[in-house]
Amino acid sequence: MDRDPYNDRILPFFFYPLRFEFVARETISFPRGQAANILRGAFGLAFRRVACVADCQGAAGCEIRQTCAYARVFEPRAAEAGPSGLADWPRPFVFRARHLDGRTFEPGEEFHFDLNLFMGDAHVRGYLNRTFADLADEGLGPKRAKAALLRFPGETIEPVVLDLAPAPTPVHHIRVDFLTATELKHESEIAARPEFAILFSRIRDRVATLARLYNGSPLAIDFRATNEAAAAIRMTCFDGTWHEYRRRSTRTGQVHPIGGFTGYAEYEGNLTEFGPILKAGQYTGAGRQAVWGKGELLVRFSV
């Protein structure tokens, strides 16, 4: 690559790792491959009840949506149409709950899930605590089994701050484990294989959008230059398995596919400059429906 794709204005990327711990009061079961999706759907309904005024007709027409915690987190939109055309913003959180897939918890057993929050608003975190406490009391899982919220993030929790500038240590080999079902779109189609250029561009674009909208830190990167460099990276191995899952929308009753591949891929080449963005992708997820736990990655580097 002939030019440096980064400049000296690149800023850190931060998020808040929030853990919510519960004890089951009734038998709670989570279907395989759907725990995070079930939590996300129930979360949206409970969040609206907790945060919105009683006569709210919906976030789309809400006059205070720019300050409403529910609208900002679960139905975020631009205040007005901009040149980028990004009217519907990505939600500023992702669930991490794959360890609950296929698990059953009997009364008295404890369990937890994590939520990565990409905005630094303590007011929002307070609403999240209230929402999950109410949700546990109403019931979790397909059968709405009751639980109790035992522990939740305090007001003084510190963010995780990631330096997105390239590290000085050379990297020539990367293995990426796809821990949950992953779908990567390329040219309006679902990619059959996670070629590096496709994977990196999806991670980079997601990290850049979250940083700009919620961190207040535009990602100072030459997108064309990184596209050219990523195209030169070879995928030397891909061992993946496709999974088919479906979800039923609580709001509409419609059934939607939520499948994707899991497995791992290995890449070789001059990978040094890509490392920080790939590390951030471990916390943001990659690809379609990342907000409810799809596209969770583990990235390992070697020289």
NUTORBA-926519 format. One record per residue: residue in three letters; y, x, z of N, C-alpha, C, O in turn. Coordinates in steps of 0.001 Angstrom, whole numbers, plus 500000, padded with zeros to 6 digits. Layout:
ALAYXZYXZYXZYXZ ...
***
This chain:
MET498815500849500000500000500000500000501236500886500000501306501863500746 ASP502229500539499148503369501415498955504470501203499974505327502071500139 ARG504469500083500655505570499817501580505039499287502898503949498720502977 ASP505847499491503931505483499019505257505750497517505321506891497102505123 PRO504730496681505592504947495233505590505687494738506820506118493586506856 TYR505842495593507836506535495211509051507897495890509102508117496894508424 ASN508795495358509888510044496070510144510287496119511644509492495588512421 ASP511369496746512053511563496986513490512046495751514243512380495845515424 ARG512087494596513582512507493381514267511322492553514764511521491478515330 ILE510111493029514564508964492245514989508955492094516516509174493062517243 LEU508707490898516979508796490581518399507423490216518950506516489892518183 PRO507261490266520270505966489921520867505631488445520652506504487619520380 PHE504356488147520781503850486784520700503273486452522070502525487250522634 PHE503610485289522609503135484972523955502492483596523997502748482738523152 PHE501649483412525008501066482103525276500687482054526752500598483085527418 TYR500466480840527251500053480632528642498583480220528667498232479178528113 PRO497711481020529301496299480655529414496096479732530615496137480182531760 LEU495879478458530356495788477463531420494329477069531627493636476703530677 ARG493872477145532864492503476739533194492547475529534122493279475517535111 PHE491746474505533785491654473291534586490220473169535091489273473131534305 GLU490073473110536415488752473089537044488504471738537708489383471179538364 PHE487288471230537525486944469886537963485640469897538759484892470874538734 VAL485380468797539463484077468528540047483653467143539558484442466199539588 ALA482403467029539109481900465756538613481679464790539770481115465158540800 ARG482126463558539591481844462493540555480725461595540053480058460922540838 GLU480524461586538741479415460896538096478799461868537087479384462918536822 THR477654461550536529477016462429535554477840462475534274478093461449533643 ILE478251463673533904479108463868532730478356464699531704477846465771532030 SER478281464217530459477614464935529378478577465141528219479382464267527899 PHE478481466310527595479285466627526425478350466891525245477509467785525328 PRO478472466144524156477608466368522994477814467770522417478894468349522531 ARG476779468295521807476856469623521199477889469644520077477910468772519208 GLY478738470658520119479732470848519074480939469944519155481786469981518261 GLN481054469125520204482140468138520232482931468121521532483812467276521688 ALA482653469016522464483319468955523767484832469028523638485542468194524202 ALA485338470021522897486788470179522790487433469017522063488534468596522420 ASN486761468489521045487300467350520319487389466112521202488375465378521143 ILE486364465875522021486382464749522950487529464897523952488232463931524249 LEU487707466102524461488798466348525408490158466125524752491050465518525345 ARG490310466618523525491600466487522836491967465026522623493109464629522854 GLY490985464213522176491280462813521934491671462073523198492642461318523207 ALA490913462290524271491228461636525535492549462148526105493309461394526713 PHE492810463433525901494042464041526379495269463367525761496237463078526464 GLY495230463118524454496374462514523799496715461147524367497884460843524603 LEU495694460321524588495936458986525124496478459046526560497419458332526908 ALA495870459908527386496315460017528772497717460615528865498528460183529685 PHE497999461611528022499305462272528033500411461261527728501463461260528367 ARG500156460407526747501177459416526394501444458463527547502593458105527805 ARG500387458048528245500580457141529380501388457802530493502211457151531137 VAL501156459089530719501833459796531797503282460108531451504161459969532302 ALA503546460529530214504850461081529870505823460083529265507034460266529382 CYS505323459019528614506201458124527867506662456936528723505986456539529672 VAL507810456388528370508317455199529048507456454007528652506793454024527615 ALA507473452975529489506546451857529322506717451141527989505729450693527407 ASP507933451025527495508168450268526266508231451154525030508756450732524000 CYS507712452362525111507742453274523959506922452687522814505781452270523013 GLN507502452656521620506836452113520447506141453188519611505596452900518546 GLY506166454429520105505518455508519361506450456676519158507666456511519063 ALA505864457872519092506678459085518995507475459152517702508572459710517689 ALA506946458590516601507619458702515305509028458125515334509938458676514715 GLY509216457006516056510529456384516098511253456568517409512254455898517662 CYS510764457471518255511349457664519585512715458336519493512866459350518812 GLU513704457777520174515056458323520134515204459581520982516167460329520815 ILE514249459823521901514331461006522758513167461954522489512767462712523373 ARG512622461915521278511424462701520980511670464204521099510721464951521337 GLN512902464671520944513174466096521046513113466603522478513051467813522696 THR513129465708523459512992466103524865511740465523525518511383465928526624 CYS511080464600524865509872463974525429508723464967525404508415465532524355 ALA508089465185526544506999466160526632505843465770525719505270466626525045 TYR505497464483525690504378464056524846504674464313523376503849464893522670 ALA505834463892522909506181464061521495506233465534521110505781465910520029 ARG506779466366521984506917467787521666505573468498521602505407469448520837 VAL504605468036522410503320468726522486502272468083521587501534468797520908 PHE502186466760521564501070466119520866501440465569519491500571465455518627 GLU502698465229519269503134464763517948504420465466517550505425464804517287 PRO504413466810517498505655467536517222506080467392515765505259467465514850 ARG507378467185515572507956467075514236509294467780514218509921467975515259 ALA509727468160513030511051468746512874512107467681513157511905466501512870 ALA513240468111513725514319467172514012514870466557512730515287465399512715 GLU514868467344511656515299466860510352514585467664509284514099468763509547 ALA514520467122508090513818467797507001514474469142506707515697469236506603 GLY513656470176506573514168471512506286513667472000504953512862471327504308 PRO514131473168504522513730473687503211512260474021503110511703474020502012 SER511609474311504246510196474679504202509288473480503975508137473638503567 GLY509808472262504242508998471075504075508006470843505199507157469959505086 LEU508086471605506275507146471471507385507675470408508340508280470719509366 ALA507438469154507984507923468057508819507050467898510055507567467798511168 ASP505722467873509870504792467785510986504404469201511422503763469944510678 TRP504804469552512632504534470895513137503107470976513680502548469963514100 PRO502514472174513675501231472337514368501423472129515866502453472508516423 ARG500446471537516504500548471327517950500525472673518666499805473580518248 PRO501304472817519740501452474123520407500382474408521451500689474953522511 PHE499130474047521172498058474316522128496738474353521380496619473842520267 VAL495743474972522018494357474883521544493450474749522759493718475333523809 PHE492387473985522617491372473865523658490350474984523509490044475425522401 ARG489830475430524643488719476371524674487654475772525593487743475858526818 ALA486635475156524959485637474421525749484246474517525149483408473658525426 ARG483968475536524332482657475609523675481522475771524695480384475389524422 HIS481831476338525874480793476499526890480322475157527453479312475104528155 LEU481047474064527150480645472733527612479750472017526607479148470996526939 ASP479655472537525385478874471870524346477409471711524764476749472684525130 GLY476919470489524705475523470222525045475207470287526522474035470257526899 ARG476229470378527378476000470514528817476115469163529526476844468269529096 THR475377469049530615475460467884531491475744468363532909475159469342533372 PHE476645467667533592477020468024534956476761466831535871477262465728535651 GLU475969467088536897475641466047537860476734465956538932477510466896539103 PRO476799464838539650477803464691540709477789465874541669476726466279542142 GLY478950466424541956479085467576542836479139468905542109479552469905542697 GLU478726468947540822478786470196540061480196470410539511480887469465539128 GLU480600471675539483481926472024538996481867472508537545480865473068537102 PHE482956472279536823483078472757535453484563472960535144485430472537535909 HIS484840473601534030486232473862533667486367473898532156485375473990531432 PHE487590473826531693487918474182530322489280474854530330490030474751531300 ASP489589475538529246490846476270529127491695475667528018491184475041527090 LEU492991475867528136493933475421527124494980476514526967495653476872527934 ASN495123477044525764496163478028525471497410477288525005497372476556524015 LEU498516477479525720499772476786525428500774477789524881501030478817525508 PHE501350477496523704502207478451523015503695478191523211504517478705522453 MET504044477413524201505451477195524538505655477502526023504754477298526837 GLY506835477988526363507078478457527719507823477476528593508687477887529368 ASP507524476205528500508241475163529225507446474760530465506395474128530351 ALA507947475126531659507265474780532904507213473268533100506280472755533718 HIS508208472551532576508232471088532646507008470506531938506390469564532433 VAL506663471063530790505491470612530048504222470907530825503321470069530876 ARG504135472081531429502927472437532186502708471472533345501568471146533674 GLY503784471018533962503659470032535030503073468723534524502241468111535193 TYR503504468295533348502948467085532754501466467254532434500684466317532593 LEU501079468452531982499668468691531682498812468552532936497739467951532888 ASN499273469097534050498530468973535302498335467509535689497239467100536072 ARG499401466731535587499312465307535922498384464572534966497614463702535375 THR498466464931533691497653464255532683496173464485532921495389463538532870 PHE495769465734533184494348466011533362493834465466534690492653465139534807 ALA494699465365535685494284464721536933493992463245536691492981462726537163 ASP494876462563535954494664461154535643493446460968534754492670460031534943 LEU493278461866533776492163461757532848490825461909533570489874461185533278 ALA490754462849534509489518463032535274489182461785536076488020461392536178 ASP490204461173536637489973459966537432489536458798536558488742457962536990 GLU490053458734535324489671457667534394488279457902533821487531456953533584 GLY487932459174533599486612459493533082486650460422531893487524460311531033 LEU485684461354531843485575462337530776484258462151530030483309461570530556 GLY484216462649528802482998462563528020482867461218527334483675460322527580 PRO481856461054526469481699459810525709481555458572526585481973457484526192 LYS480964458729527775480746457583528657481832457436529716481710456620530630 ARG482902458235529590484020458171530535483552458277531984483926457468532832 ALA482721459296532253482247459542533610483359460161534439484119460989533937 LYS483460459775535681484589460186536510484387461588537088483270462029537357 ALA485520462261537264485551463590537874486815463681538708487595462731538779 ALA487011464827539334488240465077540091488762466455539723487998467415539618 LEU490073466541539529490704467826539224490821468627540513491493468203541452 LEU490156469804540559490152470633541759491277471651541761492014471776542739 ARG491405472383540655492391473461540564493057473430539197492423473132538185 PHE494346473741539187495117473710537946496172474805538002496454475329539080 PRO496757475160536873497727476271536849498966475958537678499495474848537633 GLY499419476950538434500628476800539232501885477034538415501817477424537249 GLU503019476795539026504304476937538330504630478382537993505415478644537082 THR504035479325538721504412480735538541503465481490537623503527482719537569 ILE502597480806536905501662481496536024502422482339535004503432481909534448 GLU501917483543534774502569484457533843501947484322532453500746484083532333 PRO502753484474531410502199484393530061501457485668529680501695486735530246 VAL500564485541528722499963486704528068500888487087526913501213486248526073 VAL501308488335526871502230488799525840501510489790524947500978490789525432 LEU501486489528523642500792490363522668501809491076521792502705490449521226 ASP501665492386521685502519493177520804501953493086519387500824493514519147 LEU502723492534518446502239492341517093502548493513516160502227493464514973 ALA503167494559516691503405495742515870502101496500515669501265496521516573 PRO501900497129514503500657497866514245500429498968515260501366499669515644 ALA499181499124515698498840500174516656498721501516515941498451501555514740 PRO498921502622516668498841503941516028497414504398515741497210505288514916 THR496420503804516408495034504221516227494460503634514942494493502416514764 PRO493937504461514044493381503945512780492161503060513017491358503315513915 VAL492037502031512210490896501137512246490355501008510829491100500701509898 HIS489050501245510671488436501172509342487270500188509281486705499968508209 HIS486907499598510411485810498630510421486121497540511444486550497823512563 ILE485899496301511042486110495164511924484938494206511783484474493923510679 ARG484472493716512919483503492624512927484185491408513539484807491504514598 VAL484067490276512876484625489017513369483480488058513626482732487712512712 ASP483344487626514880482370486605515240483069485246515215484106485064515852 PHE482501484304514483483015482942514406482246482118515445481118481685515210 LEU482890481916516598482200481372517766482029479865517709481076479323518268 THR482937479194517043482831477739516862482999477430515381483455478268514603 ALA482621476214515006482660475809513598484027476129512984485066475759513530 THR484007476817511846485230477307511216485302476831509772484329476948509026 GLU486457476293509376486719475909507996488011476578507549489063476371508154 LEU487935477379506490489100478073505969489434477513504585488603477549503678 LYS490642477002504434491034476457503141491618477568502262492339478445502736 HIS491285477504500967491816478437499985491978477699498669491013477191498097 GLU493227477649498197493543476942496956493044475498497004492413475008496067 SER493343474834498118493057473414498348491573473091498488491198471919498498 GLU490724474107498595489297473903498779488838474620500049489510475536500522 ILE487679474200500607487095474897501736486368476124501207485491476012500351 ALA486736477297501719486136478546501263484678478625501693484340478313502835 ALA483816479045500768482393479176501086482114480393501950481159480404502726 ARG482957481430501815482768482672502559484122483127503104485151482920502459 PRO484127483745504290485397484196504884485840485560504341485914486536505087 GLU486136485618503030486669486856502472487897487271503280488639486420503770 PHE488108488574503417489134489036504344490517488502503993491265488090504879 ALA490862488505502713492191488043502323492421486594502738493525486226503138 ILE491369485766502641491484484365503039491607484252504554492492483563505063 LEU490712484935505274490733484873506736492062485366507290492677484700508123 PHE492507486534506828493738487091507381494941486195507084495782485983507957 SER495029485674505870496196484857505536496247483594506383497329483163506784 ARG495077482987506664495074481784507506495490482114508935496236481353509552 ILE495009483255509475495410483658510831496888484013510857497627483538511719 ARG497321484844509918498731485269509879499667484079509775500663484013510495 ASP499365483143508895500254482000508716500319481145509976501382480636510332 ARG499191480990510644499184480184511873499960480878512986500771480246513663 VAL499718482170513178500440482910514207501936482902513905502752482697514804 ALA502294483123512647503709483161512274504398481822512526505534481784512997 THR503711480729512213504309479408512411504471479092513893505521478603514310 LEU503446479367514692503555479130516137504650479995516753505404479529517608 ALA504742481264516317505767482164516855507162481650516527508047481667517382 ARG507361481195515299508692480735514883509082479434515572510221479286516014 LEU508158478498515669508495477179516196508557477118517714509367476379518274 TYR507696477902518393507567477731519838507908478978520651508313478857521807 ASN507755480164520083508097481398520795509543481798520569510082482616521313 GLY510172481238519563511513481679519185511509483089518645512514483793518742 SER510369483524518063510206484905517600509654484909516181508440485000515995 PRO510517484813515182510027484868513802509237486145513542509633487230513969 LEU508132486006512848507267487144512548507866487917511380507781487484510231 ALA508472489060511679509155489860510662508127490657509878507840491810510200 ILE507583490039508861506504490642508098506676490292506628507113489190506296 ASP506339491216505758506383490990504320505068490326503914504038490996503823 PHE505096489038503675503876488289503403503227488747502097502002488841502015 ARG504020489027501097503448489467499820502747490811499977501669491022499420 ALA503353491716500731502753493043500909501439492952501683500476493642501350 THR501393492110502706500137491993503458499064491288502630497879491588502779 ASN499459490359501763498483489737500863497847490781499952496635490772499734 GLU498673491678499422498164492711498526497232493664499267496183494046498749 ALA497622494046500478496790494965501255495478494304501676494424494940501648 ALA495540493026502068494330492325502498493341492167501352492131492166501581 ALA493828492036500139492941491875498988492096493114498738491067493039498067 ALA492527494266499276491781495510499073490682495716500115489893496653499988 ILE490612494870501135489602495006502185488288494375501718488284493263501189 ARG487181495083501913485868494599501486485130493909502636485118494402503764 MET484527492787502338483603492164503290482223492728502998481664492469501933 THR481670493488503921480397494171503697479196493364504160478063493654503774 CYS479440492343504994478325491545505518478859490198505966479928490104506569 PHE478092489149505659478407487826506190477104487112506512476269486903505632 ASP476935486745507758475748486027508221476244484749508890476646484762510054 GLY476211483658508152476778482423508670475857481242508530474977481227507668 THR476056480242509380475288478998509368476259477834509361477178477778510178 TRP476057476912508446476934475746508368476446474651509316475248474385509419 HIS477401474023510006477081472942510948477825471681510527478982471741510110 GLU477162470560510638477785469276510342477936468474511632476946468081512250 TYR479175468239512026479466467364513156480419466275512667481124466453511673 ARG480431465166513366481363464089513031482009463562514298481415463589515375 ARG483230463085514151483932462508515285484445461124514911484741460853513747 ARG484545460262515901485110458932515699486479458885516358486601459167517551 SER487494458538515609488852458472516134488971457338517145488634456192516851 THR489455457672518344489673456652519362490735455660518920490673454475519249 ARG491721456166518161492861455324517752492519454418516588492865453237516611 THR491839454943515557491594454165514340490153453686514198489881452759513436 GLY489219454317514933487816453973514791487144454622513598485941454450513406 GLN487890455365512790487328456017511622486513457250512024486790457885513042 VAL485498457580511204484643458740511439485075459868510509485246459655509308 HIS485254461080511066485719462225510297484759463402510497484263463613511603 PRO484494464167509434483670465373509596484440466458510329485635466635510091 ILE483776467187511217484421468295511930483506469520511916483451470282512880 GLY482796469691510812481854470800510717482511472112510349483736472235510344 GLY481671473094510038482134474423509661481022475428509885479917475069510291 PHE481322476695509615480301477725509793480535478513511077481670478673511526 THR479455478997511653479492479984512719478716481206512238478026481144511220 GLY478825482302512958478142483529512567479076484709512683479932484745513566 TYR478916485685511791479793486853511847479975487435510455479172487217509548 ALA481069488190510322481347488926509087481851490305509466482466490487510517 GLU481585491271508605482058492637508808482899493059507619482613492708506474 TYR483956493831507919484917494227506894485188495730507004485156496299508095 GLU485454496358505863485762497782505833486978498028504953487227497320503977 GLY487731499067505337488924499454504591489989499938505546489716500200506717 ASN491207500055505040492333500461505880492852499235506622493738498527506143 LEU492277498999507811492505497763508551493522497887509678493771496921510398 THR494107499060509834494958499328511002496074498315511152496292497799512248 GLU496777498023510086497952497162510173497609495711510494498466494953510947 PHE496350495324510258495961493934510465495525493634511899495455492472512297 GLY495231494682512676494658494498514000495422493579514924494817492668515489 PRO496739493767515115497454492923516076497450491443515720497329490596516604 ILE497580491123514438497560489717514042496173489126514270496049487987514719 LEU495130489896513961493768489414514186493506489191515674492835488228516046 LYS494028490071516525493875489879517968494541488580518409493976487826519202 ALA495735488321517897496420487077518239495609485869517786495612484828518443 GLY494911486014516649494091484923516142492954484533517061492438483419516968 GLN492552485440517956491523485086518931492011483987519879491208483234520429 TYR493324483900520067493895482941521003494448481700520307494550480640520923 THR494806481823519031495333480672518297494249479901517564494411478714517280 GLY493115480589517248492127480002516372492579480099514930493729480436514647 ALA491655479799514012491956479914512588491335478752511837490261478265512190 GLY492031478313510792491482477292509923491775475872510371492614475636511241 ARG491073474940509765491303473524510004490905473127511425489913473609511973 GLN491708472233512004491408471598513288491236472608514424490455472390515349 ALA491978473718514339491881474742515376492347474225516738491931474745517773 VAL493200473217516742493768472735518001492688472208518937492842472285520156 TRP491587471669518388490535471172519281489339472104519335488205471664519527 GLY489596473390519167488574474384519477487814474929518295487014475849518464 LYS488032474393517080487380474969515918488027476311515576489172476571515947 GLY487285477159514865487846478433514424488116479422515536489028480241515426 GLU487327479361516623487487480344517693486823481656517265485685481659516796 LEU487541482760517430487095484052516912486971485082518022487637484993519054 LEU486101486068517787486049487285518570486112488439517590485275488538516693 VAL487101489321517752487313490424516816487013491756517510487513492028518601 ARG486186492581516854485830493899517402486232494964516386485994494826515186 PHE486846496025516894487397497076516038486632498390516242486131498670517330 SER486555499180515179486023500539515288486715501401514249487152500914513207 VAL486809502692514548487531503619513660486675503955512455487101504719511590 
***
